[in-house]
Each structure stands twice: as C-alpha cells, then as structure tokens.
Amino acid sequence: MGASIRLTGARTGLQKAALWTGGLFCLVGILGFVPGITSGYHSLDPAGHESGALLLGIFQVSVLHNAVHLLFGIAGVLTSRSHPQARSFFIYGGVIYLVLWLYGLLVGDATPANFLPANQADNWLHLVLGLAMITLAIMLARGPAPAAGTSGHAGRTTSPSASGTRRR
C-alpha cells in the first residue's frame, strides 16, 4: 500500500507560491506562442539558437523553450497540492535554472549547442529565477502547523495524561 498525501486543509505559503509560480510559468509558455507579445513570431523555430522570436521583445524563445515553460508551470500547479512536493519544486526547479544560467554563460548565444535557445536576457533571468526559487524554498520551508492538541509527532498528544506525566 502506497503512502497517501493529504490534500485537504489550507495551503501553506509555499504551496500557494508553487501554485502562483506554476500559473505564471504556464502564462509565459502560452504567451511565447502569441504574435504581438512575441516579436518575430514568424521566425519561431522548434528549437535552437536560430529562432528569431523574442518574448516581450527581449527573451529569445522557441517552441521547445515555450514547452519547457509550460511543463514547469504544470509541475508547479501539480506540486502545490502538498507542502513537501511544493518545496521540491522550488529546490529542484531553482537548481535547474541555475544550471541553465551556467550553461548559458558557457555556451555562446549563436552556437548550435544553444538548443533551448537563450540569449543574455534569458541567462540573467535564469539566474534570478534560480535564486528566487531556492530562496522561496528556504524562506517558506516551515510546513503546516500541527493540528490543535497534537505535538506534530505521529498521533502523540500534548496533554499531560496522554504523555504519562501527571501534574501535582
């Protein structure tokens, strides 16, 4: 029998942040396919540095790049269902974005290795996203508060009679 995840109750701050972040990533992924919001839309390539499309006229995008944003968005929305999953989303997502930042620094903008594609604006955005996601995971790490009358330890209550100690 697998472990169950409790999906009821109020969301933690981290879960809310994962939901909003996921929604924002989905929006960015969709907007990357919208002419006018994406300049040079006619030159949107499936992948690679030759894509001439720029989201908001700044960030180089391709079909692959937009799909990655959509997948990150879906992951954020899905992981917002539990606190530990939301924390993992921010930690692993942050690490991935920091790796993308380093990759962007090491690989030139106009080289075939720049398959995502990413320009300098993307690289700096990846740095900010990576640091922000990891910071959110740390700052909002505290999980949900234990239910009233419990200590947060598997079924143990904080009442003196239940813990074996008596007041005198």
C-alpha positions in Angstrom: 0.0 0.0 0.0 1.5 3.4 -1.0 1.7 6.4 1.2 -1.1 8.8 0.8 -0.9 12.6 0.6 -3.4 14.6 2.4 -4.9 17.2 0.0 -7.4 18.8 2.4 -7.0 21.8 4.5 -5.5 25.2 4.0 -2.5 25.5 1.7 0.8 26.6 3.2 2.6 29.7 1.9 4.9 27.5 0.0 2.0 25.7 -1.7 0.4 29.0 -2.6 3.7 30.2 -4.0 4.1 27.0 -6.1 0.5 27.4 -7.5 1.2 31.1 -8.4 4.6 30.3 -9.8 3.2 27.4 -11.8 0.5 29.6 -13.2 3.0 32.3 -14.2 5.2 29.7 -16.0 2.1 28.5 -17.8 1.2 32.0 -18.8 4.8 32.7 -20.1 4.7 29.4 -22.0 1.4 30.4 -23.7 2.4 34.0 -24.4 5.5 32.7 -26.2 3.1 31.5 -28.9 1.2 34.8 -29.2 2.1 37.0 -32.1 2.5 40.6 -31.0 3.5 39.7 -27.5 6.3 37.6 -29.1 8.0 39.8 -31.7 9.5 38.0 -34.7 6.8 35.3 -34.3 7.2 34.3 -37.9 10.8 33.2 -37.1 9.8 31.0 -34.1 11.7 27.8 -34.7 11.1 24.4 -33.0 14.5 24.7 -31.2 17.9 26.1 -31.5 19.7 29.5 -31.5 18.4 30.4 -34.9 14.9 31.2 -33.6 14.4 34.9 -34.0 11.3 35.1 -31.8 11.5 37.3 -28.7 9.0 37.2 -25.9 8.2 40.8 -24.9 10.8 41.8 -27.5 13.5 40.7 -25.0 13.7 37.0 -24.3 14.6 34.6 -27.1 12.1 31.7 -27.3 11.4 28.7 -29.5 8.7 26.0 -29.4 10.9 23.9 -27.1 11.6 26.9 -24.8 7.9 27.6 -24.6 7.1 23.9 -23.9 9.7 23.9 -21.1 7.9 26.9 -19.5 4.5 25.1 -19.8 6.0 21.9 -18.3 7.5 23.9 -15.4 4.1 25.6 -14.9 2.2 22.3 -14.9 4.8 20.9 -12.4 4.3 24.0 -10.1 0.5 23.6 -10.2 0.6 19.9 -9.5 3.2 20.1 -6.7 1.2 22.8 -5.0 -1.0 20.0 -3.7 1.4 19.2 -0.9 4.0 21.1 1.1 6.9 18.6 0.5 6.2 18.5 -3.2 6.0 22.3 -3.4 9.3 22.5 -1.6 10.9 20.0 -4.0 9.5 22.0 -7.0 11.3 25.1 -5.8 14.5 23.4 -4.8 14.9 21.3 -7.9 13.5 24.0 -10.2 15.9 26.5 -8.7 18.8 24.2 -9.3 17.7 23.5 -12.9 17.5 27.3 -13.6 21.0 27.9 -12.0 22.4 25.1 -14.3 20.7 26.8 -17.3 22.3 30.1 -16.2 25.7 28.5 -16.1 25.1 26.7 -19.4 24.1 30.0 -21.0 27.3 31.6 -19.8 29.5 28.8 -21.0 27.7 28.3 -24.4 27.6 31.2 -26.8 24.3 32.7 -28.0 24.9 31.8 -31.6 26.3 28.3 -31.3 24.5 25.0 -32.2 24.9 24.0 -28.5 22.4 26.7 -27.6 19.5 24.4 -28.3 16.9 25.9 -25.9 17.6 28.9 -27.1 18.7 31.5 -24.6 20.2 35.0 -25.1 21.8 37.2 -22.5 18.5 38.4 -21.1 17.4 34.8 -20.7 20.6 33.9 -18.9 20.2 36.7 -16.3 16.5 35.8 -15.9 17.6 32.2 -15.3 19.9 33.3 -12.5 17.2 35.4 -10.9 14.7 32.6 -11.2 17.1 30.0 -9.8 18.0 32.1 -6.8 14.4 33.2 -6.2 13.1 29.6 -6.3 15.7 28.3 -3.8 15.1 31.3 -1.6 11.4 30.7 -1.6 12.0 27.0 -0.7 14.2 28.1 2.3 12.1 31.1 3.5 8.7 29.3 3.3 10.1 25.9 4.3 8.1 25.6 7.5 5.4 23.1 6.9 1.8 23.2 8.0 1.2 23.7 11.7 0.2 20.5 13.6 -3.5 20.1 14.4 -4.7 21.6 17.7 -3.9 19.3 20.7 -1.0 17.4 18.9 2.7 17.9 19.0 3.1 17.1 15.4 4.5 13.6 16.2 2.5 10.7 14.8 -0.5 10.6 16.9 1.0 11.8 20.2 -0.9 14.4 22.1 0.5 17.1 24.3 -1.9 16.6 27.1 -0.2 15.5 30.4 -2.3 12.4 30.9 -1.5 11.1 27.4 2.2 11.5 27.8 2.4 9.6 31.1 3.2 12.6 33.3 0.8 14.0 35.9 0.6 17.4 37.3 0.8 17.6 41.1 
